[in-house]
Amino acid sequence: MKYVQRKTFKIRKSGRSSDYITPSFGYGCLYKCTYCYMRRNVPYGLSVAENIDDILTSIDAHANDLLWPKPPNQTSNDYWTYDFSCNEDFILHTRFYDWEYIFDFFRDHNRIMGTAATKYVNDTILTYNADKKIRIRFSLMPQEISTVLEPNTSKIIDRIQAVNRFYDAGYDVHLNYSPIVVYKNSKAGYTELFNLVNENICNDIKKDVMAECIFLTHNEKLHDYNVENNIMGEDLLWTPHNQQEKTSIYGGKNIRYKYWLKNEYVTAFKRLHNSILPWQKIRYIF
C-alpha cells in the first residue's frame, strides 16, 4: 500500500450501480479475487489518495451543477448517487482513511448519497449514523465458488447476516449478486444462496433490500495472468464453449457469455430469484 496525490478528478457516468462514479479515493485492493482486474493492474495492492479534500470538492461542484430536484430513477428517487468504491473495496480499506470525514460529506450533502460494494463485513463502521445516506451493497455468490474465486473475503453467510445490523445502524443496504457465474452446479448453488438470503434477512426490512445482478465479464489478459501465476478458478471463469469476445465501452477486449445464451441465463436467474425472493426488487440485471 502507498499514499499518492490524486491528479485526476474526472467524474464518470454510471447509470447502474449509481448515477456517477467518483474519482478514486483508493485504487487497487488488498483482496485478490481471481476475476478482478485489480490483481493484474495494481500488483502492489493499493494506492490511497492523500488529497481527499480535492476529491470531495470535485464531487460537490459536480453535484451542484446537476438538475435539482433529482428526477427519480432506479438508483434513488431522492438523491444523486455516487459510487465511491469503484476501483477498490473502500469498506475493507477504511483503516487507511479518515472514513468518517468522507461519510460525513455524503451524509450531510443535501443533493447526494454515497454507495459502495463490499465483500467485507466491517463492524467497526456500525457506530456511525449514516442516516440512510450511505448505501452498502454486499456482494454475494454461492459459497462453493466464493471460496475459490474470493479467498480471504468474508464468508457469504456473514455478509448476509450483516444486512440486518447495518440497516439497523442507519445504512441503506442492498445486495449485489456479482459476478454471476454459470457453472455445472449453478442452479443448486444459487438456490442455496437465495434461501440463505430469505431465511436470514428480517421481514421488516426486506422491502428495502434491493438487488443488482451482474453476469461475469472476463478478460484474456487477466486469464493469462492467472494461468501464468497458478491462480485458482480459471476453470470457472474461462469457459470458451459459452463465451464470446466483446469490446467494452472503453475499448478493451472482454470475454462475456454468448449473447443468445446470456438471454437464457438472465431469464433463468430471474425466474429462480423471484421464486424464492419475490419480495426483493431487482434494480437491474445484465
C-alpha positions as a Python dict, from the first residue, in 0.01 Angstrom:
ca = {
    (1, 'M'): (0, 0, 0),
    (2, 'K'): (120, 351, -75),
    (3, 'Y'): (-13, 705, -43),
    (4, 'V'): (-34, 925, -354),
    (5, 'Q'): (-154, 1266, -465),
    (6, 'R'): (-455, 1201, -688),
    (7, 'K'): (-423, 1410, -1004),
    (8, 'T'): (-736, 1311, -1194),
    (9, 'F'): (-1075, 1429, -1072),
    (10, 'K'): (-1297, 1315, -1357),
    (11, 'I'): (-1643, 1201, -1253),
    (12, 'R'): (-1779, 927, -1477),
    (13, 'K'): (-2141, 849, -1551),
    (14, 'S'): (-2262, 509, -1436),
    (15, 'G'): (-2639, 469, -1453),
    (16, 'R'): (-2645, 122, -1298),
    (17, 'S'): (-2493, 82, -952),
    (18, 'S'): (-2510, 461, -915),
    (19, 'D'): (-2569, 774, -1117),
    (20, 'Y'): (-2198, 863, -1113),
    (21, 'I'): (-1858, 726, -1015),
    (22, 'T'): (-1632, 949, -808),
    (23, 'P'): (-1258, 999, -857),
    (24, 'S'): (-1076, 719, -680),
    (25, 'F'): (-1012, 757, -310),
    (26, 'G'): (-822, 432, -347),
    (27, 'Y'): (-704, 236, -649),
    (28, 'G'): (-644, -135, -606),
    (29, 'C'): (-749, -387, -345),
    (30, 'L'): (-597, -586, -62),
    (31, 'Y'): (-826, -872, -159),
    (32, 'K'): (-705, -1068, -460),
    (33, 'C'): (-1024, -1200, -617),
    (34, 'T'): (-949, -1418, -918),
    (35, 'Y'): (-1189, -1238, -1152),
    (36, 'C'): (-1081, -882, -1060),
    (37, 'Y'): (-869, -674, -1297),
    (38, 'M'): (-706, -503, -999),
    (39, 'R'): (-500, -817, -934),
    (40, 'R'): (-311, -751, -1258),
    (41, 'N'): (-329, -371, -1272),
    (42, 'V'): (-209, -298, -918),
    (43, 'P'): (20, -584, -812),
    (44, 'Y'): (142, -394, -503),
    (45, 'G'): (-214, -387, -371),
    (46, 'L'): (-348, -36, -316),
    (47, 'S'): (-277, 333, -367),
    (48, 'V'): (-460, 570, -132),
    (49, 'A'): (-523, 937, -213),
    (50, 'E'): (-380, 1190, 31),
    (51, 'N'): (-569, 1486, -117),
    (52, 'I'): (-918, 1380, -7),
    (53, 'D'): (-1049, 1737, 4),
    (54, 'D'): (-970, 1783, -366),
    (55, 'I'): (-1183, 1480, -447),
    (56, 'L'): (-1471, 1594, -227),
    (57, 'T'): (-1457, 1943, -379),
    (58, 'S'): (-1486, 1796, -729),
    (59, 'I'): (-1788, 1588, -625),
    (60, 'D'): (-1958, 1887, -465),
    (61, 'A'): (-1907, 2104, -774),
    (62, 'H'): (-2037, 1827, -1000),
    (63, 'A'): (-2347, 1767, -787),
    (64, 'N'): (-2433, 2135, -766),
    (65, 'D'): (-2437, 2156, -1146),
    (66, 'L'): (-2695, 1878, -1180),
    (67, 'L'): (-3068, 1920, -1222),
    (68, 'W'): (-3248, 1963, -892),
    (69, 'P'): (-3477, 1818, -766),
    (70, 'K'): (-3334, 1496, -900),
    (71, 'P'): (-3558, 1300, -1140),
    (72, 'P'): (-3634, 964, -973),
    (73, 'N'): (-3462, 655, -1118),
    (74, 'Q'): (-3364, 306, -1007),
    (75, 'T'): (-3057, 428, -817),
    (76, 'S'): (-3259, 660, -590),
    (77, 'N'): (-3580, 860, -600),
    (78, 'D'): (-3438, 1141, -391),
    (79, 'Y'): (-3062, 1184, -429),
    (80, 'W'): (-2793, 1174, -694),
    (81, 'T'): (-2592, 861, -614),
    (82, 'Y'): (-2212, 847, -629),
    (83, 'D'): (-2017, 521, -616),
    (84, 'F'): (-1702, 600, -417),
    (85, 'S'): (-1566, 245, -422),
    (86, 'C'): (-1550, 154, -790),
    (87, 'N'): (-1175, 88, -804),
    (88, 'E'): (-1133, -63, -457),
    (89, 'D'): (-1323, -215, -166),
    (90, 'F'): (-1349, 101, 42),
    (91, 'I'): (-1524, -76, 329),
    (92, 'L'): (-1228, -314, 358),
    (93, 'H'): (-982, -23, 344),
    (94, 'T'): (-1141, 219, 594),
    (95, 'R'): (-840, 195, 826),
    (96, 'F'): (-635, 384, 568),
    (97, 'Y'): (-875, 681, 561),
    (98, 'D'): (-1044, 933, 781),
    (99, 'W'): (-1353, 746, 668),
    (100, 'E'): (-1594, 929, 898),
    (101, 'Y'): (-1490, 1257, 734),
    (102, 'I'): (-1573, 1112, 391),
    (103, 'F'): (-1900, 962, 516),
    (104, 'D'): (-1994, 1297, 674),
    (105, 'F'): (-1960, 1460, 333),
    (106, 'F'): (-2211, 1224, 172),
    (107, 'R'): (-2448, 1216, 468),
    (108, 'D'): (-2463, 1593, 513),
    (109, 'H'): (-2479, 1693, 145),
    (110, 'N'): (-2833, 1792, 52),
    (111, 'R'): (-2823, 1654, -304),
    (112, 'I'): (-2625, 1332, -298),
    (113, 'M'): (-2571, 997, -128),
    (114, 'G'): (-2273, 763, -143),
    (115, 'T'): (-2268, 396, -232),
    (116, 'A'): (-2007, 122, -209),
    (117, 'A'): (-1999, -250, -288),
    (118, 'T'): (-1806, -472, -49),
    (119, 'K'): (-1712, -831, 27),
    (120, 'Y'): (-1606, -743, 381),
    (121, 'V'): (-1817, -725, 695),
    (122, 'N'): (-1661, -429, 874),
    (123, 'D'): (-1843, -395, 1204),
    (124, 'T'): (-1618, -106, 1308),
    (125, 'I'): (-1828, 132, 1100),
    (126, 'L'): (-2153, 34, 1274),
    (127, 'T'): (-2101, 313, 1528),
    (128, 'Y'): (-2163, 568, 1253),
    (129, 'N'): (-2514, 702, 1189),
    (130, 'A'): (-2537, 721, 811),
    (131, 'D'): (-2899, 840, 814),
    (132, 'K'): (-2962, 619, 507),
    (133, 'K'): (-2728, 845, 301),
    (134, 'I'): (-2459, 576, 267),
    (135, 'R'): (-2559, 261, 78),
    (136, 'I'): (-2364, -57, 148),
    (137, 'R'): (-2402, -320, -124),
    (138, 'F'): (-2291, -663, -2),
    (139, 'S'): (-2161, -872, -293),
    (140, 'L'): (-2287, -1230, -297),
    (141, 'M'): (-2228, -1556, -484),
    (142, 'P'): (-2262, -1922, -381),
    (143, 'Q'): (-2011, -2006, -108),
    (144, 'E'): (-1873, -2302, -302),
    (145, 'I'): (-1736, -2071, -572),
    (146, 'S'): (-1664, -1776, -343),
    (147, 'T'): (-1416, -2000, -161),
    (148, 'V'): (-1225, -2044, -488),
    (149, 'L'): (-1270, -1704, -652),
    (150, 'E'): (-1271, -1474, -347),
    (151, 'P'): (-1023, -1623, -97),
    (152, 'N'): (-992, -1437, 234),
    (153, 'T'): (-1315, -1238, 189),
    (154, 'S'): (-1592, -1253, 449),
    (155, 'K'): (-1799, -1571, 438),
    (156, 'I'): (-2120, -1539, 238),
    (157, 'I'): (-2341, -1618, 537),
    (158, 'D'): (-2162, -1348, 737),
    (159, 'R'): (-2233, -1091, 465),
    (160, 'I'): (-2600, -1189, 456),
    (161, 'Q'): (-2639, -1178, 831),
    (162, 'A'): (-2468, -837, 840),
    (163, 'V'): (-2753, -684, 639),
    (164, 'N'): (-2977, -655, 945),
    (165, 'R'): (-2706, -495, 1162),
    (166, 'F'): (-2604, -240, 901),
    (167, 'Y'): (-2963, -148, 823),
    (168, 'D'): (-3042, -101, 1192),
    (169, 'A'): (-2730, 114, 1231),
    (170, 'G'): (-2863, 360, 972),
    (171, 'Y'): (-2712, 241, 645),
    (172, 'D'): (-2911, 185, 330),
    (173, 'V'): (-2835, -178, 237),
    (174, 'H'): (-2866, -357, -97),
    (175, 'L'): (-2736, -688, -229),
    (176, 'N'): (-2502, -718, -524),
    (177, 'Y'): (-2520, -1057, -699),
    (178, 'S'): (-2192, -1016, -881),
    (179, 'P'): (-2030, -1163, -1068),
    (180, 'I'): (-2296, -1420, -1158),
    (181, 'V'): (-2103, -1726, -1273),
    (182, 'V'): (-2258, -2003, -1481),
    (183, 'Y'): (-2107, -2335, -1375),
    (184, 'K'): (-2205, -2702, -1350),
    (185, 'N'): (-2379, -2670, -1014),
    (186, 'S'): (-2500, -2313, -1053),
    (187, 'K'): (-2875, -2376, -1013),
    (188, 'A'): (-2826, -2560, -685),
    (189, 'G'): (-2566, -2306, -571),
    (190, 'Y'): (-2787, -2004, -632),
    (191, 'T'): (-3091, -2182, -488),
    (192, 'E'): (-2899, -2230, -164),
    (193, 'L'): (-2780, -1867, -174),
    (194, 'F'): (-3130, -1727, -223),
    (195, 'N'): (-3265, -1945, 56),
    (196, 'L'): (-2998, -1809, 291),
    (197, 'V'): (-3097, -1455, 199),
    (198, 'N'): (-3465, -1529, 255),
    (199, 'E'): (-3408, -1700, 590),
    (200, 'N'): (-3164, -1452, 741),
    (201, 'I'): (-3292, -1107, 649),
    (202, 'C'): (-3556, -969, 884),
    (203, 'N'): (-3903, -948, 736),
    (204, 'D'): (-3943, -586, 844),
    (205, 'I'): (-3663, -465, 617),
    (206, 'K'): (-3693, -698, 317),
    (207, 'K'): (-3881, -446, 103),
    (208, 'D'): (-3585, -206, 125),
    (209, 'V'): (-3309, -457, 45),
    (210, 'M'): (-3296, -435, -333),
    (211, 'A'): (-3068, -624, -570),
    (212, 'E'): (-2837, -563, -861),
    (213, 'C'): (-2734, -854, -1080),
    (214, 'I'): (-2420, -857, -1295),
    (215, 'F'): (-2308, -1154, -1501),
    (216, 'L'): (-1940, -1237, -1528),
    (217, 'T'): (-1714, -1041, -1760),
    (218, 'H'): (-1364, -1181, -1802),
    (219, 'N'): (-1054, -1068, -1987),
    (220, 'E'): (-791, -1256, -2186),
    (221, 'K'): (-501, -1069, -2027),
    (222, 'L'): (-633, -1145, -1680),
    (223, 'H'): (-687, -1508, -1780),
    (224, 'D'): (-326, -1534, -1899),
    (225, 'Y'): (-203, -1365, -1580),
    (226, 'N'): (-397, -1610, -1363),
    (227, 'V'): (-273, -1912, -1557),
    (228, 'E'): (90, -1795, -1551),
    (229, 'N'): (71, -1738, -1175),
    (230, 'N'): (-114, -2062, -1095),
    (231, 'I'): (-415, -1878, -955),
    (232, 'M'): (-716, -2098, -892),
    (233, 'G'): (-1054, -2051, -1056),
    (234, 'E'): (-995, -2024, -1429),
    (235, 'D'): (-1198, -2341, -1486),
    (236, 'L'): (-1497, -2141, -1356),
    (237, 'L'): (-1415, -1816, -1535),
    (238, 'W'): (-1269, -1922, -1870),
    (239, 'T'): (-1531, -2134, -2049),
    (240, 'P'): (-1496, -2079, -2426),
    (241, 'H'): (-1785, -2310, -2510),
    (242, 'N'): (-2035, -2049, -2383),
    (243, 'Q'): (-1836, -1725, -2411),
    (244, 'Q'): (-1753, -1474, -2683),
    (245, 'E'): (-1533, -1168, -2719),
    (246, 'K'): (-1689, -826, -2680),
    (247, 'T'): (-1531, -481, -2693),
    (248, 'S'): (-1605, -273, -2384),
    (249, 'I'): (-1721, 90, -2394),
    (250, 'Y'): (-1361, 182, -2309),
    (251, 'G'): (-1216, -19, -2599),
    (252, 'G'): (-1094, -319, -2405),
    (253, 'K'): (-1136, -676, -2528),
    (254, 'N'): (-1354, -863, -2281),
    (255, 'I'): (-1497, -1213, -2267),
    (256, 'R'): (-1866, -1248, -2187),
    (257, 'Y'): (-2131, -1514, -2216),
    (258, 'K'): (-2256, -1560, -2571),
    (259, 'Y'): (-2540, -1325, -2647),
    (260, 'W'): (-2807, -1585, -2715),
    (261, 'L'): (-2704, -1795, -2417),
    (262, 'K'): (-2688, -1498, -2184),
    (263, 'N'): (-3051, -1415, -2261),
    (264, 'E'): (-3138, -1766, -2143),
    (265, 'Y'): (-2917, -1732, -1835),
    (266, 'V'): (-3076, -1399, -1739),
    (267, 'T'): (-3427, -1540, -1777),
    (268, 'A'): (-3340, -1848, -1569),
    (269, 'F'): (-3168, -1640, -1299),
    (270, 'K'): (-3464, -1405, -1265),
    (271, 'R'): (-3710, -1696, -1253),
    (272, 'L'): (-3514, -1869, -977),
    (273, 'H'): (-3459, -1547, -784),
    (274, 'N'): (-3824, -1442, -800),
    (275, 'S'): (-3949, -1786, -698),
    (276, 'I'): (-3753, -1769, -369),
    (277, 'L'): (-3724, -1392, -314),
    (278, 'P'): (-4046, -1243, -456),
    (279, 'W'): (-4008, -956, -209),
    (280, 'Q'): (-3670, -841, -348),
    (281, 'K'): (-3679, -588, -629),
    (282, 'I'): (-3408, -634, -893),
    (283, 'R'): (-3287, -284, -979),
    (284, 'Y'): (-3112, -405, -1294),
    (285, 'I'): (-2965, -719, -1444),
    (286, 'F'): (-2718, -759, -1728),
}
